[in-house]
Amino acid sequence: MLRTHTCGELNKKHINSEVTLSGWVNSRRDHGELIFIDIRDTYGLTQLVFDPKQNRAVHEKAHELKSEYVIQAKGVVRERPEGTENPKLPTGGVEILVKALDILNTSVTPPFELDDNLSLSDEIRLKYRYVDLRRPCMQKNIRIRHKINSVIRGFLEEKNFVEIETPFLTRSTPEGARDYLVPSRLNAGKFYALPQSPQLFKQILMVSGFDRYFQIVRCFRDEDLRKDRQPEFTQLDMEMSFVEEEDIFSVSEGLMKSIFKNVMGINIVTPFQRLKYKDAMERFGTDKPDTRFAMEIVNLSGILKDTKFNVFKNSLKKGGMIYAINAKGNAKVSHSKLDGLIGRAKECGAGGLAYFKCENGALTSNIDKFFDRSELDAIKEAAICEDGDLMLIVAEKRALALDVLATLRTEIARETKLIDDKKISLLWVTDFPLFKYNEEEKRWESEHHPFTACSEDDAKLLSGSDLGAIRARSYDLVINGTEIASGSIRIHDRRLQEKIFKVIGLDEKEAHRRFGFLIEAFKHGAPPHGGIAFGLDRFATIFTGSGTIRDVIAFPKTQKAVCPMTNAPSDVDGKQLKELHIRKTE
């Protein structure tokens, strides 16, 4: 037996017991002749004592120990001398007087200390990920993620869900991001694609009569990366038959309640707040609003429809809008800070940023001379401005103006500490548009994916020209300003599905080429169904308080989709390429 206990297990109940511990050398301290070693495993730390008076040979061997050596120590548990206890550790009241020591493996000097507070580059951390993962914070993150998965499986098992695996090697059905392609050796010139999601398979499982499916599944998208994106990511995929939105909301909220309670010990209130897409955009400028603080966007377009200020006037003439936020209590901000906010607005695409300060009951600015008293009073009333407040105004095309103010709203809130990190905001965003217009390609495309059902009240608009007004039966779940789940009621009628394909520019031949197996399955009696997928990487990031999803993924990749540890992607030899019927071009 290489150990009788873990390094986080022993306490005063074990005094006088003979034990064997195995782990890594975490630290070493020489106090005269006595040598103290902290031995570490994933469960904690225990102090070892090497006393030459007890065993000279073992004491001499302890001199060989260096950081991260893997050792086995046998000895007797004893109480630490008074005044030397460590109340921060579960094992801090005891120590092991070592009688036998075995060095199981040596280690080179680690590339960095296993210190949670150490600032390290991602490149170094990912190159030596096996060392980085030894750090307590990373061990904690991965265990929290495991706990989340465990709670998910237990909850869904009780709700009659069946866990079913779907293929990784499937056909390419490109939409949205690029597919990762895998050449087939046995079928020359043909390719598999790694799934961007199990979307089509889970719908086919509903046709197959399984009623309730789930899967904790890896998905793959060949897209540009950032801190909350990876080329391979994990999602909780769920699908249910004979359901409407309320059924999916109920199951999802119950799952969230169980996870928060069992993982974090937090009781959350259900049902969650609901917000229609249009209202979310108008009030917060984003479809994933953080509602832990106010500073909502105000539409000033109507108030200023007759404005004499040329910047605003010209924007309105070009079809633009005038929006504002009230950064409460920021009227005394410095000129350099104001210049920084203007610069930030320009970085986001705006031509500029106007502002008013509320002082002595009135709005003042370097542009206030262009506005009459009634306009200033109306602006002040609309934005609920009080003395000490700062109003920021953007006049641009609607989407751009809202995006700029959404960015400023969040950044100002963080800088001025308006966000209570202990507060949890969960809300559903509903009634998304079914289609969006692609200006570059001059065509309509699906806002989410082409298998989303539309509002029954809007179905008649599918034959008209006002496609942008059609509402989807889709919904997102947002936590603290981060979208962590997205889903919809699906189309289950083959004729309606073919009509949607036609609207987005897929003729019958192309639709059957891409999605023929789904259309064929629908001929065999597809039930009404719907589902949702949770981004587990983002979800775990929120639960651990990490700044990036790389901290909750065991072996992530860099922003260039590279693994510094394995040097993937890598070259392959010519023989492999020949077997796959591939020839490289320079």
Secondary structure, DSSP 8 states (H G I E B T S, - for coil): ---SS-TTT--GGGTT-EEEEEEEEEEEEEETTEEEEEEEETTEEEEEEE-TTT-HHHHHHHTT--TT-EEEEEEEEEE--TT---TTSTTTTEEEEEEEEEEEE-----SS---TT----HHHHHHTHHHHTTSHHHHHHHHHHHHHHHHHHHHHHHTT-EE----SSB-----SSB-EEEE-SSSTT-EEEE-S-SHHHHHHHHHTT--EEEEEEEEE-B----TT--SEEEEEEEEEES--HHHHHHHHHHHHHHHIIIII-----SS-EEEEHHHHHHHHSSSS--TTS---EEE-TTTTTT---HHHHHHHHTT-EEEEEEETT-TT--HHHHHHHHHHHHHTT-S--EEEEEETTEEE-TTGGGS-HHHHHHHHHHTT--TT-EEEEEEE-HHHHHHHHHHHHHHHHHHTT---TT---EEEEE--BSEEEETTTTEEEESS-TTB-B-GGGGGGGGSS-GGG-BBSEEEEEETTEEEEEEEEB---HHHHHHHHHHTT--HHHHHHHHHHHHHHHTTT---EEEEEEEHHHHHHHHHT-SSGGGGSSS---TTS-BTTTTBS----HHHHHHTT-----
